[in-house]
Amino acid sequence: MSFSLVFKNQLLRCCLFILISIPVSVFANVQEETAKGDAAFKMGKMKKAEKYYSSALKMDPDSWRIMRGLAETKFQLKKYKETKQLVDRILAMKIVKRNIVVVTMQGQSFEAELVDENVYTPDDGRNNMRNYVDGEEAKPILHYRLFNLKTGKMLLVPHRDAELKYKGVPRRVYDYVNELHVKVEDILIHRSGITGPIEMVQVDGGCFQMGSTKWAKSERPVHEVCLSSFQMDKYEVSQGLFQSVMGHNPARFKGANRPVNRVTWHEAAEFCQKNHKRLPTEAEWEYAARAGTSTEYYWGNDFEGGKSNFCDSTCDMNVSDKNISDGFPFTAPVGSFPANPWGLHDMAGNVHEWVTDWMDDKYYSNSPKENPKGPLRTNPSDRKGGGVRKVIRGGAYDTNATSQRSGARKGFVVDYRIDSIGFRCVY
């Protein structure tokens, strides 16, 4: 064996030993793969972007930064279910005002604000002596610009020297991802279509005592009402059904099986009409909600957790009940809670439900006994009275236990949208 060959073999072994001995920063590889994904996405090479982002996510599976890039890529590739999985993971993360990260360097960790993740320094290798030695331009080194929260100093740190873990999702990023969430959910809801006939419950006619003696004045006096038979939707109208009929979906809390919310009275009435139905009268609604009971709730006079979706311990309203959790911070899929004795779901909680009646706080004093239709609209410009408000019933995910009562009633402007109003139809 020649001296030259022996020397080359020894040199090769030495190089291999050095490569094995030097620890490789996994996070540097993450940044490289992410950067490649960013570049491929900008050039419209979605398959390559998907490959790079997926590789990076395997190395850092909790990074919203990588998830966002991969979600955008999969959306462009029309992989909507996979997009939804990614955006749902991001939206489940904690929201932060500043882009705070935990930085680990040389075994030490500190918190910092990530000001910029891709910075080239003036001495990045393009104009130093090494160019003359190597005979070519050295590869630029990417740096993080970090504001150390403890020392108050700004730092420039090479990607390869630091590992970053995000403390949460910045609000601006969360809002952007939520917009993507809305787009992909609407597409998935459209694709879901209608899976079968709408279930309805037969409500036999009869008489009942409408109203309550010990709550709001608008619920008094208690008076007897007699109604003819009718059929009522078993569930609140879902987004999948609403979108398939109306061609749009105003809901904030997206999901094919979640109740449509943020719907105006006019949209609710139009939907029912297109399905050869109508909105229930207020009397029909309360009669169906009580389901033969005379107590405050269909299950008794005391509120019970687990019977309805209301403002529980996860609700951020000032009326929340910190001692009960119903499992849903916002709206729940229709039918998630037990039905009342007549087989109707969500007659308490989840979303308020529009009815046909104009709101009049004094209407119960002169309501007819037989099939009341509600007060006449005497003054359309009267915003304090019943001129522009229709009745909403049933309470919602963001109201307290008292609002879930069968006799509770409120009025709301017909052409406004709020997150907690939906509806169901009767025939």
C-alpha positions in Angstrom: 0.0 0.0 0.0 1.5 3.4 -1.0 2.2 6.1 1.5 -0.3 8.3 -0.2 -3.2 5.8 0.2 -2.3 5.1 3.9 -2.3 8.9 4.5 -5.7 9.3 2.9 -7.2 6.4 4.9 -5.9 7.9 8.2 -7.2 11.3 7.2 -10.6 9.8 6.5 -10.7 8.1 9.9 -9.7 11.3 11.5 -12.5 13.2 9.8 -15.1 10.6 10.7 -13.9 10.7 14.4 -14.3 14.5 14.4 -17.8 14.3 12.9 -18.9 11.7 15.4 -17.3 13.5 18.3 -18.8 17.0 17.6 -22.4 17.2 18.9 -24.8 18.2 16.2 -27.5 20.8 17.2 -30.9 19.2 16.5 -32.5 22.6 16.6 -30.1 23.9 14.0 -31.3 21.1 11.7 -34.9 22.2 12.6 -34.2 25.7 11.5 -32.5 24.5 8.3 -35.5 22.4 7.4 -37.9 25.2 8.3 -36.0 27.7 6.2 -36.1 25.3 3.3 -39.8 24.9 3.8 -40.2 28.7 3.8 -38.2 29.1 0.6 -40.1 26.3 -1.2 -43.5 27.8 -0.1 -42.5 31.2 -1.5 -41.5 29.7 -4.8 -44.8 27.8 -5.0 -43.2 24.4 -4.6 -45.7 23.0 -2.2 -44.7 19.3 -2.3 -41.1 20.3 -1.3 -42.4 22.7 1.3 -44.5 19.9 2.8 -41.5 17.6 2.9 -39.3 20.1 4.7 -41.9 21.3 7.1 -42.9 17.7 8.0 -39.2 16.9 8.6 -38.8 19.9 10.9 -42.0 19.1 12.8 -40.8 15.6 13.6 -37.7 17.1 15.2 -39.7 19.8 17.1 -43.3 18.5 17.3 -44.7 21.3 19.5 -43.6 24.3 17.4 -46.5 26.5 16.3 -44.1 28.1 13.9 -43.6 24.9 11.9 -47.2 23.9 12.3 -48.4 27.2 10.7 -46.1 26.7 7.7 -47.2 23.1 7.2 -50.8 24.0 7.6 -50.6 26.8 5.0 -48.8 24.3 2.7 -51.4 21.5 3.2 -54.2 24.0 2.6 -52.6 24.9 -0.8 -52.4 21.2 -1.5 -56.1 20.9 -0.7 -55.4 18.5 2.2 -58.1 20.1 4.3 -58.5 17.5 7.0 -54.7 17.5 7.7 -54.8 21.3 7.7 -57.6 21.3 10.3 -55.6 19.0 12.5 -52.7 21.4 12.5 -54.7 24.6 13.0 -56.7 23.0 15.8 -53.4 22.2 17.6 -52.3 25.8 17.3 -55.6 27.3 18.4 -55.5 25.0 21.5 -52.3 26.7 22.6 -51.9 29.5 25.1 -52.2 33.0 23.6 -49.5 35.5 24.6 -49.1 39.2 24.0 -45.4 38.9 23.1 -43.5 36.2 21.3 -41.8 34.8 24.4 -39.4 31.8 24.1 -37.3 29.8 26.4 -33.7 29.9 25.1 -31.3 27.1 26.0 -27.6 27.8 25.4 -24.7 25.7 26.7 -26.9 24.0 29.2 -28.3 27.3 30.6 -31.9 28.5 30.0 -33.5 32.0 30.0 -36.6 33.7 28.8 -36.5 36.1 26.0 -38.7 37.9 23.4 -38.0 36.6 19.9 -37.7 39.9 17.9 -36.5 38.4 14.6 -35.7 34.8 13.8 -33.7 35.3 10.6 -30.9 37.9 10.9 -27.7 38.1 8.9 -24.9 39.9 10.7 -22.5 42.3 8.9 -19.6 39.8 9.4 -21.6 36.8 8.2 -18.7 35.4 6.2 -19.2 37.1 2.9 -16.3 39.5 3.2 -13.7 38.0 5.5 -10.2 36.5 5.1 -11.7 33.0 4.8 -13.0 33.9 1.3 -9.4 34.1 0.2 -8.4 30.9 1.9 -11.4 28.9 0.6 -11.5 30.5 -2.7 -15.3 31.0 -2.4 -17.8 32.9 -0.5 -18.6 31.4 3.0 -22.2 30.4 3.7 -24.1 33.1 5.6 -24.9 32.3 9.2 -28.5 32.9 10.4 -29.0 34.5 13.9 -31.8 35.1 16.3 -32.4 38.6 17.6 -33.5 38.1 21.2 -34.4 40.4 24.0 -33.3 38.9 27.3 -36.1 39.5 29.7 -33.9 39.2 32.7 -30.9 41.3 31.7 -32.8 43.7 29.4 -30.2 43.3 26.7 -30.6 42.6 23.0 -28.7 39.5 21.8 -27.7 38.1 18.4 -27.4 34.4 18.7 -26.5 31.9 15.8 -29.3 29.4 15.2 -26.8 26.5 15.7 -25.9 27.7 19.2 -29.4 27.9 20.7 -32.6 25.9 21.2 -35.9 27.8 21.4 -39.2 26.7 22.8 -42.2 28.9 22.4 -44.2 29.8 25.5 -47.4 30.4 23.5 -48.9 31.7 20.3 -48.7 35.5 19.8 -52.2 37.1 19.4 -51.5 38.2 15.8 -50.4 34.7 14.8 -53.5 33.2 16.6 -55.8 35.5 14.7 -54.2 34.7 11.4 -54.4 31.0 12.0 -58.0 31.4 13.1 -58.8 32.9 9.7 -57.3 29.8 8.1 -59.3 27.7 10.5 -62.5 29.4 9.3 -61.7 28.8 5.6 -60.9 25.1 6.0 -63.9 24.4 8.3 -66.2 26.0 5.7 -64.8 23.8 3.0 -65.1 20.7 5.2 -68.6 21.6 6.3 -69.6 22.1 2.6 -68.2 18.7 1.8 -70.0 17.0 4.7 -73.4 17.9 3.2 -76.6 16.4 4.7 -76.3 12.9 6.0 -80.1 12.2 6.2 -83.5 13.5 7.0 -83.8 16.1 9.7 -85.1 14.5 12.9 -88.3 16.0 14.3 -90.2 15.3 17.4 -94.0 15.2 17.5 -95.3 17.6 20.2 -99.0 16.8 21.0 -101.2 19.8 21.7 -102.3 20.7 25.2 -102.4 23.4 27.9 -99.7 24.6 30.3 -98.9 27.4 32.7 -96.6 29.9 30.9 -94.2 32.2 32.7 -92.7 32.5 36.2 -93.7 34.3 39.4 -90.3 35.0 41.0 -88.0 36.2 38.2 -88.1 39.0 35.7 -91.3 41.2 35.3 -91.4 40.2 31.7 -92.1 36.6 32.8 -95.2 37.7 34.7 -98.0 36.9 35.2 -98.1 33.2 34.9 -101.0 32.4 32.6 -102.6 29.4 30.9 -101.9 28.8 27.3 -103.4 26.1 25.1 -101.7 25.0 21.8 -102.4 22.8 18.8 -100.1 19.9 18.0 -96.9 20.6 16.0 -93.5 19.0 15.2 -90.2 20.5 16.3 -86.6 19.9 15.2 -85.0 17.5 17.7 -81.7 19.5 17.6 -80.7 23.1 17.0 -79.9 23.7 13.3 -76.3 22.6 12.7 -73.8 24.5 10.5 -73.6 21.6 8.1 -77.3 21.8 7.5 -77.5 25.6 7.4 -74.6 26.0 5.0 -75.9 23.3 2.6 -79.2 25.2 2.4 -78.1 28.8 2.6 -74.7 28.7 0.9 -72.9 30.5 3.6 -72.0 30.0 7.3 -71.9 32.9 9.7 -70.8 30.9 12.7 -67.8 31.8 14.7 -67.3 28.4 16.4 -66.9 26.2 13.3 -68.0 22.6 13.0 -70.4 20.7 10.8 -72.3 19.3 13.9 -72.1 22.4 16.0 -75.1 24.7 16.0 -75.0 27.6 13.6 -74.5 30.8 15.6 -74.2 34.5 14.8 -77.3 34.0 12.7 -79.8 36.9 12.3 -83.6 36.4 12.8 -84.2 37.0 9.1 -81.7 34.2 8.1 -83.3 31.8 10.6 -86.8 32.5 9.3 -85.6 32.2 5.7 -83.9 28.8 6.4 -87.1 27.4 8.0 -89.1 28.7 5.0 -86.8 27.0 2.5 -87.4 23.8 4.3 -91.2 24.3 4.3 -91.2 25.0 8.1 -91.3 28.1 10.3 -89.8 29.4 13.5 -91.8 28.4 16.6 -93.9 30.9 18.5 -92.7 31.8 21.9 -95.5 29.8 23.5 -94.7 26.7 21.4 -91.1 27.0 22.4 -91.7 27.2 26.1 -94.3 24.4 26.0 -91.8 22.1 24.2 -89.0 23.1 26.6 -91.0 22.4 29.7 -92.1 19.0 28.2 -94.9 18.5 30.7 -93.0 19.9 33.7 -93.8 22.9 35.8 -90.4 23.4 37.5 -87.8 26.0 36.7 -85.8 23.6 34.6 -87.2 20.5 32.9 -85.2 18.4 35.4 -86.3 20.3 38.6 -86.1 23.6 40.4 -82.3 23.5 41.1 -79.7 23.8 38.4 -77.6 20.7 37.8 -74.3 20.6 36.0 -74.1 18.2 33.0 -77.6 19.0 31.9 -76.8 22.0 29.6 -73.9 24.0 28.1 -73.7 27.2 30.1 -71.1 29.7 31.4 -69.1 27.2 33.5 -65.6 27.3 34.9 -64.0 27.6 31.5 -66.1 30.6 30.5 -64.4 34.0 30.7 -67.6 36.0 31.4 -68.2 37.5 34.8 -71.3 35.3 35.3 -69.3 32.1 35.1 -69.7 29.3 37.7 -66.2 28.3 38.9 -67.5 25.1 40.5 -68.9 23.4 37.4 -67.4 22.3 34.1 -69.6 21.2 31.3 -66.7 20.2 29.0 -67.2 22.9 26.4 -65.8 26.4 26.6 -68.0 27.6 23.7 -70.7 25.8 21.7 -71.0 22.1 21.8 -72.0 19.7 19.0 -75.8 19.5 18.9 -77.2 16.7 21.1 -74.2 16.6 23.4 -76.4 17.0 26.5 -79.4 14.9 27.6 -82.7 15.4 25.9 -85.7 16.7 27.9 -88.7 14.3 28.6 -90.1 14.8 25.1 -86.8 14.0 23.4 -85.7 17.5 22.5 -82.0 18.4 23.0 -80.4 21.7 24.0 -83.7 23.4 25.0 -81.5 24.7 27.8 -78.1 26.2 26.9 -75.7 25.9 24.0 -77.2 28.8 21.9 -80.2 31.1 22.4 -83.0 30.3 19.9 -85.0 32.7 17.8 -88.8 32.6 17.9 -91.4 34.4 15.8 -92.7 36.8 18.5 -91.8 40.5 18.9 -90.5 41.3 22.3 -92.9 43.1 24.7 -92.2 43.0 28.4 -95.9 43.4 29.2 -97.3 41.0 26.7 -98.1 38.3 29.2 -100.8 40.5 30.8 -103.0 40.4 27.7 -101.8 37.3 25.9 -104.6 35.2 24.4 -105.1 31.7 25.8 -105.4 29.8 22.5 -102.3 29.6 20.3 -100.8 33.1 21.0 -98.8 34.6 18.2 -97.1 37.4 20.1 -97.7 41.1 20.2 -98.3 43.3 17.1 -95.4 45.4 15.9 -96.8 48.8 16.6 -93.7 51.0 16.3 -90.9 49.8 14.0 -88.6 52.6 15.2 -89.0 51.8 18.9 -85.6 50.3 19.7 -86.3 50.1 23.5 -89.7 48.5 23.1 -90.7 45.7 20.7 -90.2 47.6 17.4 -86.9 45.9 16.4 -86.4 43.0 18.9 -87.6 39.5 18.6 -87.6 37.0 21.5 -84.7 34.6 22.1 -85.1 31.6 24.3 -83.2 28.9 26.1 -80.0 30.5 27.4 -76.6 29.8 25.9 -73.0 28.7 26.5 -72.1 32.2 27.7 -75.1 32.8 30.1 -75.5 31.8 33.7 -77.7 29.1 35.2 -80.7 31.4 35.7 -80.9 32.0 31.9 -81.2 28.3 31.3 -84.7 28.2 32.9 -87.7 27.2 30.8 -89.5 30.4 31.4 -86.5 32.8 30.9 -87.0 35.2 28.0 -85.0 38.0 26.4 -85.3 40.2 23.3 -82.6 40.9 20.7 -82.4 43.1 17.5 -83.4 41.1 14.5 -80.5 42.1 12.2 -77.6 42.0 14.7 -75.2 39.1 15.0 -73.8 37.7 18.3 -72.0 34.5 19.0 -74.7 32.9 21.2 -77.8 33.0 19.0 -79.0 30.1 16.8 -82.4 28.5 16.2 -84.6 25.4 15.3 -87.7 25.1 13.2 -91.2 23.7 13.7 -93.8 22.3 11.3 
